[in-house]
Structure formats: C-alpha cells, structure tokens
Amino acid sequence: MSDTKGSRETSAATPAAEATCEDLLKLGNFLCFSVYSAGHAFTRAYKPILDKLGLTYPQYLVMVALWEADGQTIGGLGSRLGLESNTLTPLVKRLEAMELVSRHRCTEDERQVRVRLSDKGSGLKAMAAGIPLCLGAATGMTHEDARRMQADLDRLREALETAAPRLSEVFEATRAKG
C-alpha cells in the first residue's frame, strides 16, 4: 500500500506512521524478540538430548555440517554456520579434544585449516539421527508448517543481511524527521 503522497511503499512489517513511541517500544511487538526467544527455547529443548552425546548446541551444528560434507575448511564451516573463525576455532578445538574431529593445514594453502571427522565423530551420526525428529515433534508443527516457517525465516535473514549495511543511515534519517 502507498502512503498518502505515494512516495514510498509500506508493508505490514513497517510500523504505521501514526504509531506512538509507547506502541513501537513494546517488547511484545518486536519480531526480533520472538525470534530471539524461540532460538533460546530451541537451545533449551536440545540441551538434555545433546548432553547425552556430550555436545553443546553449537558443537552439534558443527558436527551436522561435517556429516553433510566432511573435510571443510574453517572458513567454509564459518560461512555455512554464520560464525566467525574466532568463534568457530575454539568450538572445533574442543571437538578435536573430544576426538570427534581432526584439524589439518591445507597443503595447497597453509593459511587454511581443514576439519575432518574422526571415526568416533562419524559414528556419532547414528546416535544423533533421531534428534531432528524429536525436536520436530516438540514444536507441535506439521512438517509442511515447519518447512514454510523455515523458508520465511531464511528470507527474513537474507533481507536483514542485505539491509544491515544501510540501517544506520535509515535510523539517522528517521531521527532527523522526528
């Protein structure tokens, strides 16, 4: 829908121009808080299951990424998981100390470190196979609803990543108007 001047488009995600500061700053109106708190709920739900495997949630994600494609570089894993190398490297070192993975410098480029599953790490995959079904059931959603929500969240993440570099300018322009 267009505003009265027709100069810009608004959507359901854009706060109405007539919204008050009190309306805009209610935690219950923040999509970001709903996503944030749902993420924490997922982590809490995973914890007792992952404790049985001796993994934290971030370690589990690294293992899942390696089960999908073994032998990835730290940079490749970081891109796949959305983690910086300074966050990922300690995770991988802990997995290595647990004898689930090994790290090797790439012969073609010694600046890169490749991560490979050990036999023990590969064997853990069979033990973890039921986790997605268990958590899926815990959501109370149908498979189709969960896939739709996942696609919506993927689009949301992509839109935010695209918008992030210019949000400071948008914020400053909004402050200047009001």
MOBEL-V896681 format. One record per residue. N is the residue number from 1. RES is the residue in one letter. PHI is phi in degrees with one decimal (none if undefined). D_FIRST is the distance of its C-alpha to the first C-alpha in Angstrom with 1 decimal. Layout:
# MOBEL-V896681
[[N:RES:PHI:D_FIRST] [N:RES:PHI:D_FIRST]]
This chain:
# MOBEL-V896681
[[1:M:none:0.0] [2:S:-97.7:3.8] [3:D:-77.2:6.7] [4:T:-63.6:9.6] [5:K:-88.3:11.3] [6:G:70.5:8.8] [7:S:-87.5:10.8] [8:R:-148.8:8.8] [9:E:-95.9:6.0] [10:T:-121.8:5.8] [11:S:-138.6:6.8] [12:A:-61.5:9.3] [13:A:-82.6:11.9] [14:T:-90.6:11.0] [15:P:-59.8:12.9] [16:A:-64.1:11.5] [17:A:-60.4:13.0] [18:E:-86.6:15.3] [19:A:-64.8:16.8] [20:T:-85.6:20.5] [21:C:-56.4:22.7] [22:E:-63.0:24.3] [23:D:-67.3:21.1] [24:L:-68.0:20.1] [25:L:-105.2:23.7] [26:K:-101.5:24.5] [27:L:-54.3:25.9] [28:G:-65.6:24.6] [29:N:-96.4:20.9] [30:F:-89.2:21.7] [31:L:-58.8:20.8] [32:C:-58.8:23.5] [33:F:-69.7:26.1] [34:S:-62.1:25.5] [35:V:-66.4:26.0] [36:Y:-59.2:29.0] [37:S:-70.2:30.7] [38:A:-65.1:30.3] [39:G:-61.1:32.0] [40:H:-65.2:34.8] [41:A:-63.6:35.2] [42:F:-60.8:35.6] [43:T:-60.9:38.2] [44:R:-65.1:40.1] [45:A:-68.7:40.1] [46:Y:-69.7:41.4] [47:K:-51.2:44.1] [48:P:-64.2:46.8] [49:I:-74.0:46.5] [50:L:-69.1:46.6] [51:D:-57.2:49.4] [52:K:-64.6:51.5] [53:L:-94.5:50.9] [54:G:75.4:51.5] [55:L:-118.6:48.1] [56:T:-88.7:45.2] [57:Y:-60.7:41.6] [58:P:-61.0:41.2] [59:Q:-64.4:44.6] [60:Y:-59.7:43.6] [61:L:-62.1:40.5] [62:V:-61.6:42.9] [63:M:-62.9:45.2] [64:V:-60.6:42.5] [65:A:-62.2:41.5] [66:L:-73.9:45.2] [67:W:-65.0:45.8] [68:E:-69.4:43.0] [69:A:-151.6:44.6] [70:D:-72.5:47.8] [71:G:80.4:49.0] [72:Q:-79.0:45.8] [73:T:-79.3:46.0] [74:I:-56.9:44.9] [75:G:-61.8:42.2] [76:G:-65.0:41.0] [77:L:-63.2:41.0] [78:G:-60.2:39.1] [79:S:-62.7:36.4] [80:R:-63.8:36.2] [81:L:-98.0:36.2] [82:G:71.0:34.1] [83:L:-119.4:37.2] [84:E:-77.2:39.0] [85:S:-62.5:42.7] [86:N:-71.3:44.0] [87:T:-92.2:42.4] [88:L:-73.4:43.3] [89:T:-57.2:46.9] [90:P:-62.3:48.2] [91:L:-61.9:46.7] [92:V:-66.6:48.4] [93:K:-62.0:51.6] [94:R:-66.3:51.7] [95:L:-64.5:51.2] [96:E:-67.6:54.0] [97:A:-62.6:56.2] [98:M:-83.4:55.5] [99:E:64.4:56.8] [100:L:-95.2:53.5] [101:V:-140.9:52.8] [102:S:-132.6:54.6] [103:R:-113.8:53.5] [104:H:-140.7:54.9] [105:R:-68.3:54.5] [106:C:-70.3:53.5] [107:T:-70.6:56.5] [108:E:-76.9:54.4] [109:D:-151.9:52.6] [110:E:-66.2:54.2] [111:R:-74.1:51.3] [112:Q:-98.0:49.4] [113:V:-115.8:50.3] [114:R:-101.1:50.0] [115:V:-112.2:49.7] [116:R:-125.5:51.5] [117:L:-70.8:52.0] [118:S:-84.7:55.5] [119:D:-60.3:57.1] [120:K:-63.2:56.4] [121:G:-65.3:52.7] [122:S:-64.4:52.5] [123:G:-66.4:54.3] [124:L:-66.4:51.8] [125:K:-57.9:49.2] [126:A:-63.1:51.0] [127:M:-69.7:51.0] [128:A:-89.9:47.3] [129:A:-57.5:46.3] [130:G:-83.6:45.5] [131:I:-61.2:43.3] [132:P:-59.0:39.9] [133:L:-67.2:40.8] [134:C:-62.7:41.9] [135:L:-70.4:38.7] [136:G:-59.1:36.5] [137:A:-65.3:38.3] [138:A:-65.3:37.9] [139:T:-71.7:34.1] [140:G:74.8:34.3] [141:M:-101.4:31.7] [142:T:-72.4:32.4] [143:H:-58.7:32.7] [144:E:-65.3:29.6] [145:D:-62.6:27.5] [146:A:-64.5:29.0] [147:R:-65.8:28.3] [148:R:-63.2:24.6] [149:M:-63.7:24.4] [150:Q:-61.0:26.4] [151:A:-64.2:24.1] [152:D:-62.3:21.1] [153:L:-67.0:23.2] [154:D:-61.6:24.3] [155:R:-64.6:20.8] [156:L:-60.7:20.1] [157:R:-60.1:23.4] [158:E:-62.6:22.8] [159:A:-64.4:19.5] [160:L:-67.2:21.3] [161:E:-64.5:24.3] [162:T:-69.9:22.3] [163:A:-78.6:20.6] [164:A:-50.4:23.8] [165:P:-61.7:25.6] [166:R:-109.8:23.0] [167:L:-65.4:22.0] [168:S:-61.5:24.9] [169:E:-65.5:23.7] [170:V:-62.8:20.1] [171:F:-61.4:21.9] [172:E:-63.0:24.3] [173:A:-65.0:21.7] [174:T:-66.2:19.9] [175:R:-65.2:23.4] [176:A:-65.0:24.3] [177:K:-75.1:21.5] [178:G:-118.9:22.4]]
